[in-house]
Amino acid sequence: MLKKVSHLLKISAYLFFIMNILKEIYKIALEMSYLNTGQLMGAESMILMLWSCFVSFLLSLVIYGFAVIIEFYEKQSIKLSDDLTKL
């Protein structure tokens, strides 16, 4: 059961990373587009895109870290149950 949870969390971390970056890039491109501002996208929008990618990466690392912790405890419980059955 926990192995499935850790795999789902890992998949959700990757999906969150990709989808959040796409959402932020789309939002920044719409808000700072030539049609809205009358100016070309400059350094400010590029910095905002880099910042959103960095924040998405950190949040996905947190989700992935939870998955690794769950997987570690799952392996330890299997190892412990194997040791108990040998007794």
C-alpha positions in Angstrom: 0.0 0.0 0.0 2.7 2.5 1.0 4.7 1.7 -2.1 1.8 2.8 -4.3 1.5 6.0 -2.2 5.2 6.8 -2.7 4.9 6.2 -6.5 1.9 8.4 -6.7 3.6 11.1 -4.8 6.7 10.9 -7.1 4.4 11.1 -10.1 2.5 14.0 -8.6 5.8 15.9 -7.9 6.8 15.6 -11.5 3.3 16.7 -12.8 3.2 19.6 -10.3 6.6 20.8 -11.5 5.7 20.7 -15.1 2.2 22.0 -14.8 3.1 24.8 -12.4 5.9 26.0 -14.7 3.6 26.0 -17.7 0.9 27.9 -15.7 3.3 30.6 -14.5 4.9 31.0 -17.9 1.5 31.4 -19.5 0.4 33.9 -16.8 3.6 36.0 -17.1 3.4 35.9 -20.9 -0.2 37.2 -20.8 0.3 39.9 -18.2 3.5 41.2 -19.8 2.7 40.6 -23.4 3.1 43.2 -26.1 -0.6 43.4 -26.5 -1.2 44.4 -22.8 1.8 46.6 -22.2 2.8 47.9 -25.6 6.4 46.9 -24.9 8.4 43.9 -25.7 9.0 41.3 -22.9 12.1 42.4 -21.1 14.4 41.3 -18.3 11.7 41.7 -15.6 9.5 39.0 -17.2 12.5 36.7 -17.7 13.4 37.1 -14.0 9.8 36.3 -13.0 9.9 33.2 -15.2 13.2 32.0 -13.6 11.8 32.8 -10.1 8.6 30.8 -10.8 10.6 27.9 -12.1 12.8 27.9 -9.0 9.8 28.0 -6.6 8.1 25.2 -8.6 11.3 23.2 -8.3 11.5 23.7 -4.5 7.9 22.7 -4.0 8.2 19.6 -6.2 11.3 18.6 -4.2 9.3 18.8 -1.0 6.6 16.5 -2.5 9.3 14.2 -3.9 11.0 14.2 -0.4 7.8 13.0 1.2 7.7 10.2 -1.3 11.3 9.1 -0.6 10.6 9.2 3.2 7.5 7.0 2.8 9.4 4.6 0.5 12.2 4.4 3.1 9.8 3.5 5.9 8.1 1.0 3.7 11.3 -0.8 3.0 12.2 -0.8 6.7 8.8 -2.3 7.6 9.3 -5.1 5.0 12.8 -5.7 6.3 11.5 -5.8 9.9 8.7 -8.1 9.0 11.1 -10.5 7.3 13.4 -10.5 10.3 10.4 -11.3 12.6 9.2 -14.2 10.4 12.7 -15.7 10.6 12.4 -15.9 14.3 
